[in-house]
């Protein structure tokens, strides 16, 4: 049965783990982070659900009140940000090629099939292989280390040189690499992957630049078999009023790749199987306000909601101050 894990920091600074199950919402005894709980589960050969039961639970929690008070943290983190890798895959959802293809056709001024459309169609043809098989590899990108992950409710800050700051409503897989190099999926989070679509539109080879941005996770880690169908809503609120709103779909029923195939192509690289590392891997989206010609502005608030998650991913947009870089020779 699926349940949710959250990380909490009290007014006294003490950290705790919260488990939200069918029986209720309670603190988990004896652990201060989801990473610690997962490490115990791996060491003892348990599932996360079994590890929670082994630890025991105490005291009920009002999640909405704790979220409003700013006491919920990102549902995964590490003491050393260098041991958290943010990455993702694009063109993975049915319909996800339309906006990208239009963007790149305008840039290339051609009616021939763009590389984006070719990659999308290859995923449709080969992204869902049979059990035990590896299918077509997806597009892959790097977003940064754990310092790029913002807390629930915190601003998503684009660099001073950014051309755009745009939302991407997605699911993200959360992984911990075990002592023997085995990747363990802890669960899924609702996420705002956040990118610079104007930079990408200029030249699709600048996709790598456009993805070096912050990202936000919702406070809940959904543990258990991932649902095959997610329905959610992505919106932008400006000055307290909804500027743009659109439904979005995710889950394997709405994707051109299986999650297993995306995982296989990420973790096939040995450098992504370093014991103790955490991976946050974004699975892509087909719904962007940028595709509807929306121009975001500093102060806009991104809101992303989808059941069975009960709390929204909600973050305002900010721009960093200029910080010139001088490279000095030694």
RAGI-V95229 format. One record per pair of residues at least 24 apart in sequence whose C-alpha atoms are under 10 Angstrom apart, sorted by the first residue. I is the first residue (numbers start at 0). J is the second residue. If there is no record, write none. Layout:
BEGIN
I:J
I:J
END
This chain:
BEGIN
0:48
0:222
0:223
0:224
1:48
1:186
1:221
1:222
1:223
1:224
1:225
1:226
1:307
2:47
2:48
2:186
2:219
2:220
2:221
2:222
2:223
2:224
2:307
2:308
3:48
3:74
3:186
3:187
3:188
3:218
3:219
3:220
3:221
3:222
3:223
3:307
3:308
3:309
4:32
4:33
4:47
4:48
4:51
4:74
4:75
4:185
4:186
4:218
4:219
4:220
4:221
4:222
5:32
5:33
5:62
5:71
5:72
5:73
5:74
5:75
5:217
5:218
5:219
5:220
5:221
6:31
6:32
6:33
6:34
6:70
6:71
6:72
6:73
6:74
6:75
6:76
6:218
6:219
6:220
7:31
7:32
7:62
7:65
7:66
7:69
7:70
7:71
7:72
7:73
7:74
7:218
8:65
8:69
8:70
8:71
8:72
9:65
9:68
9:69
9:70
9:71
10:68
10:69
10:70
12:70
14:70
14:71
14:72
15:71
15:72
16:51
16:56
16:71
16:72
16:74
17:51
17:56
17:57
17:58
17:59
17:60
17:62
17:71
17:74
17:219
18:48
18:51
18:56
18:59
18:60
18:219
18:220
19:59
19:60
19:62
19:219
19:220
19:221
20:48
23:58
23:59
23:60
23:61
24:56
24:57
24:58
24:59
24:60
24:61
24:62
25:55
25:56
25:57
25:58
25:59
25:60
25:61
25:62
26:51
26:55
26:56
26:57
26:58
26:59
26:60
27:51
27:52
27:53
27:54
27:55
27:56
27:57
27:58
28:52
28:53
28:54
28:55
28:56
28:57
28:58
29:53
29:54
29:55
29:56
30:54
32:74
32:75
32:76
32:77
33:74
33:75
33:76
33:77
33:185
33:220
34:74
34:75
34:76
34:77
34:174
34:175
34:185
34:275
34:276
34:277
35:77
37:174
37:175
37:177
37:183
37:184
37:185
38:175
38:176
38:177
38:178
38:275
41:175
41:176
41:177
41:178
41:181
41:183
42:177
42:178
46:185
46:222
46:223
47:185
47:186
47:222
47:223
48:222
48:223
62:218
62:309
62:310
63:309
63:310
66:151
66:152
66:218
66:310
66:311
67:152
69:150
69:151
69:152
69:153
70:150
70:151
71:150
71:151
71:152
71:217
71:218
71:219
72:149
72:150
72:151
72:152
72:216
72:217
72:218
72:219
73:148
73:149
73:150
73:151
73:152
73:188
73:215
73:216
73:217
73:218
73:219
73:220
74:150
74:151
74:173
74:188
74:216
74:217
74:218
74:219
74:220
74:221
75:145
75:148
75:173
75:174
75:175
75:185
75:188
75:216
75:218
75:219
75:220
75:277
75:278
75:279
76:145
76:146
76:148
76:277
76:278
76:279
77:145
77:275
77:276
77:277
78:145
79:144
79:145
79:146
79:276
80:143
80:144
80:145
80:146
80:147
80:148
80:276
80:277
81:143
81:144
81:145
81:146
81:276
81:277
82:144
82:145
82:273
82:274
82:275
82:276
82:277
82:278
83:143
83:144
83:145
83:146
83:147
83:148
83:174
83:175
83:275
83:276
83:277
83:278
83:279
84:141
84:142
84:143
84:144
84:145
84:146
84:147
84:148
84:174
84:271
84:276
84:277
84:278
84:279
84:280
85:140
85:141
85:142
85:143
85:144
85:145
85:146
85:147
85:148
85:171
85:173
85:192
85:211
85:213
85:214
85:277
85:278
85:279
85:280
85:281
86:139
86:140
86:141
86:142
86:143
86:144
86:171
86:192
86:210
86:211
86:265
86:278
86:279
86:280
86:281
86:282
87:137
87:138
87:139
87:140
87:141
87:142
87:171
87:172
87:192
87:210
87:261
87:265
87:278
87:279
87:280
87:281
87:282
87:283
88:136
88:137
88:138
88:139
88:140
88:141
88:261
88:262
88:264
88:265
88:280
88:281
88:282
88:283
88:284
89:115
89:118
89:119
89:137
89:138
89:139
89:140
89:281
89:282
89:283
89:284
89:285
90:115
90:116
90:118
90:119
90:120
90:122
90:123
90:137
90:138
90:139
90:254
90:255
90:256
90:282
90:283
90:284
90:285
91:118
91:119
91:120
91:122
91:123
91:126
91:137
91:138
91:249
91:251
91:253
91:254
91:255
91:256
91:257
91:258
91:261
91:282
91:283
91:284
91:285
92:119
92:122
92:123
92:248
92:249
92:250
92:251
92:252
92:253
92:254
92:255
92:256
92:282
92:283
92:284
92:285
92:286
93:119
93:120
93:122
93:123
93:248
93:249
93:251
93:252
93:253
93:254
93:255
93:256
93:284
93:285
94:119
94:253
94:254
94:255
94:284
94:285
94:286
95:119
95:254
95:255
95:283
95:284
95:285
95:286
95:287
96:120
96:284
96:285
97:285
97:286
97:290
98:285
98:286
98:287
98:289
98:290
98:291
99:196
99:199
99:200
99:203
99:285
99:290
100:200
101:200
101:290
102:196
102:197
102:199
102:200
102:201
102:202
102:203
102:290
103:199
103:200
103:201
103:202
103:203
104:200
105:200
105:201
106:199
106:200
106:201
106:202
106:203
107:201
107:202
107:203
114:203
115:203
119:255
119:256
120:255
121:255
122:254
122:255
122:256
122:257
123:254
123:255
123:256
124:255
124:256
125:255
125:256
125:257
125:260
126:254
126:255
126:256
126:257
126:258
126:259
126:260
126:261
127:251
127:254
127:255
127:256
127:257
127:258
127:259
127:260
127:261
128:256
128:257
128:259
128:260
129:257
129:260
130:259
130:260
131:259
131:260
132:259
132:260
132:263
133:259
133:260
133:261
133:262
133:263
133:264
134:256
134:257
134:259
134:260
134:261
134:263
134:264
135:256
135:260
135:261
135:264
136:256
136:260
136:261
136:263
136:264
136:265
137:255
137:256
137:260
137:261
137:264
137:265
138:261
138:264
139:207
139:261
139:264
139:265
139:280
139:281
139:282
140:206
140:207
140:208
140:209
140:210
140:211
140:280
140:281
141:206
141:207
141:208
141:210
141:211
141:212
141:280
142:192
142:193
142:194
142:207
142:208
142:209
142:210
142:211
142:212
142:213
142:214
142:279
142:280
142:281
143:210
143:211
143:212
143:213
143:214
144:211
144:213
144:277
144:278
144:279
145:213
145:214
145:277
145:278
145:279
146:213
146:214
147:211
147:212
147:213
147:214
147:215
148:192
148:212
148:213
148:214
148:215
148:216
148:279
149:213
149:214
149:215
149:216
149:217
149:314
150:214
150:215
150:216
150:217
150:218
150:312
150:313
150:314
151:215
151:216
151:217
151:218
151:219
151:310
151:311
151:312
151:313
151:314
152:215
152:216
152:217
152:218
152:300
152:301
152:302
152:311
152:312
152:313
152:314
152:315
153:215
153:313
153:314
153:315
153:316
153:317
154:213
154:214
154:215
154:297
154:298
154:299
154:300
154:301
154:313
154:314
154:315
154:316
154:317
154:318
155:191
155:192
155:193
155:212
155:213
155:214
155:215
155:297
155:300
155:301
155:313
155:314
155:315
155:316
155:317
155:318
155:319
156:193
156:212
156:213
156:214
156:297
156:314
156:315
156:316
156:317
156:318
156:319
156:320
157:193
157:194
157:195
157:211
157:212
157:213
157:297
157:316
157:317
157:318
157:319
157:320
158:195
158:211
158:212
158:213
158:317
158:318
158:319
158:320
158:321
158:322
159:317
159:318
159:319
159:320
159:321
159:322
159:323
160:318
160:319
160:320
160:321
160:322
161:194
161:195
161:196
161:197
161:198
161:208
161:209
161:212
161:318
161:319
162:195
162:196
162:197
162:198
162:199
162:209
163:193
163:194
163:195
163:196
163:197
163:198
163:199
163:209
163:289
163:294
163:295
163:296
163:318
164:193
164:194
164:195
164:196
164:197
164:198
164:209
164:212
164:213
164:289
164:294
164:295
164:296
164:297
164:316
164:317
164:318
165:191
165:192
165:193
165:194
165:195
165:196
165:197
165:235
165:287
165:288
165:289
165:293
165:294
165:295
165:296
165:301
165:316
166:190
166:191
166:192
166:193
166:194
166:195
166:196
166:214
166:215
166:233
166:234
166:235
166:286
166:287
166:288
166:289
166:295
166:300
166:301
166:302
166:303
166:314
166:316
167:191
167:192
167:193
167:194
167:214
167:233
167:281
167:283
167:284
167:285
167:286
167:287
167:288
167:289
167:301
167:303
168:192
168:193
168:215
168:231
168:232
168:233
168:234
168:246
168:247
168:248
168:249
168:281
168:282
168:283
168:284
168:285
168:286
168:287
168:301
168:302
168:303
168:304
168:305
168:312
169:193
169:216
169:231
169:233
169:247
169:248
169:249
169:250
169:281
169:282
169:283
169:284
169:285
169:286
169:303
169:305
170:216
170:217
170:229
170:248
170:249
170:250
170:280
170:281
170:282
170:283
170:284
170:305
171:216
171:217
171:220
171:278
171:279
171:280
171:281
171:282
171:283
172:220
172:221
172:225
172:258
172:262
172:278
172:279
172:280
172:281
172:282
173:220
173:221
173:222
173:277
173:278
173:279
173:280
173:281
174:262
174:275
174:276
174:277
174:278
174:279
174:280
175:272
175:273
175:274
175:275
175:276
175:277
175:278
175:279
176:266
176:271
176:272
176:273
176:274
176:275
176:276
176:277
176:278
177:272
177:273
177:274
177:275
177:276
177:277
178:272
178:273
178:274
178:275
178:276
179:272
179:273
179:274
179:275
180:266
180:269
180:270
180:271
180:272
180:273
180:274
180:275
180:276
181:266
181:272
181:273
181:274
181:275
182:262
182:266
182:271
182:272
182:273
182:274
182:275
182:276
182:277
182:278
183:277
183:278
184:222
184:223
184:262
184:277
184:278
184:279
185:220
185:221
185:222
185:223
186:219
186:220
186:221
186:222
186:223
186:224
186:225
187:216
187:219
187:220
187:221
187:222
187:223
187:224
187:225
187:226
187:279
187:280
187:281
187:282
187:308
188:215
188:216
188:217
188:218
188:219
188:220
188:221
188:222
188:279
188:280
188:281
188:308
188:312
189:215
189:216
189:217
189:218
189:219
189:220
189:221
189:231
189:281
189:303
189:304
189:305
189:306
189:307
189:308
189:310
189:311
189:312
190:214
190:215
190:216
190:217
190:218
190:281
190:282
190:283
190:303
190:304
190:311
190:312
190:313
191:215
191:216
191:217
191:233
191:281
191:284
191:301
191:302
191:303
191:312
191:313
191:314
192:216
192:280
192:281
192:282
192:283
192:284
193:301
193:316
195:289
196:287
196:289
196:290
197:289
197:294
214:281
214:314
215:312
215:313
215:314
216:279
216:311
216:312
216:313
216:314
217:303
217:304
217:308
217:309
217:310
217:311
217:312
217:313
217:314
218:308
218:309
218:310
218:311
218:312
219:307
219:308
219:309
219:310
219:311
219:312
220:308
221:307
221:308
225:250
225:251
225:258
226:250
226:251
226:252
226:307
227:251
227:252
227:253
227:254
227:257
227:258
228:252
228:253
228:254
228:306
229:253
229:305
229:306
229:307
229:308
230:304
230:305
230:306
230:307
231:303
231:304
231:305
231:306
231:307
231:308
232:286
232:302
232:303
232:304
232:305
232:306
232:311
233:286
233:287
233:288
233:301
233:302
233:303
233:304
233:305
233:311
233:312
234:287
234:288
234:300
234:301
234:302
234:303
234:304
234:313
235:288
235:293
235:295
235:299
235:300
235:301
235:302
235:303
235:313
235:314
235:315
236:295
236:298
236:299
236:300
236:301
236:302
236:315
237:295
237:296
237:297
237:298
237:299
237:300
237:301
237:315
238:298
238:299
238:300
239:299
239:300
240:299
240:300
241:299
241:300
241:301
241:302
242:288
242:293
242:295
242:299
242:300
243:288
243:291
243:293
243:301
244:287
244:288
244:301
244:302
244:303
245:286
245:287
245:288
245:303
246:286
246:303
246:304
246:305
247:284
247:285
247:286
247:287
247:303
247:304
247:305
248:284
248:285
248:286
248:305
249:282
249:283
249:284
249:285
249:286
249:305
250:282
253:284
253:285
254:282
254:283
254:284
254:285
256:282
257:282
258:282
END
